[in-house]
Amino acid sequence: MPKRDQLLSELQGEQDYGVLLLAQMDAVPDTIQLIVATTRYDDAAGGLRDQSRYVIRAVGVRRHQISVGIFGRMTFTDDHPLLYAYNTPPAGLFFRGTPADPNAALIDLMQAYAGTFGPWHHIPDFINTARPLIDLLSGGGDLIGEMPRPLADNLAKALGHHGLETKIVEGQRENAPPATVLLLDDSVIVASAFSIDPFGKA
């Protein structure tokens, strides 16, 4: 069984928990090493019993936010809003016109933004901050922002509902391997690749 499948299988049960014991930068640039223990809650002992320990090495790290401690869910995925900034082309979103109700347009724009990213990005990430967003929308036309293409598409739809003309100018995606996300509950690492190896005694 591949090490990733083995690790994930040890965290599938209701009584299974992971413990992120250590996170450290590696000597290689943009590399992070994690030591993770898999455990199972033992009713008789009233606590967690170790199952196995693993070293997870993230190579080509582009973003990380890590909290050491117990976690319940571990996921590796290539389909996540955090990956839009790395795996999709960048785009400039321009608009022309003035909405009849700028406040309603602003609300729809914010809802489209939240619908794209959920809790992972918040305005003003990727948004033109030269002036307040309500003033920007009321100004007759301008650059809304430079952003990942999926966000540009969703914001353009929201602006279109208010009769605004939009134009998306797509750029070139950076010449780098596609990124993957590792999620440990609220901890996150975005990297080009992950390797997993047993650590110490099982």
PyMOL commands that set and color helices and strands:
alter all, ss='L'
color gray80, all
select helices_A, chain A and resi 3-9+81-87+102-117+133-138+149-160
alter helices_A, ss='H'
color red, helices_A
select strands_A, chain A and resi 16-25+31-42+47-59+63-65+69-71+74-77+90-96+141-148+165-170+180-184+187-191+193-198
alter strands_A, ss='S'
color yellow, strands_A
deselect
rebuild
show_as cartoon
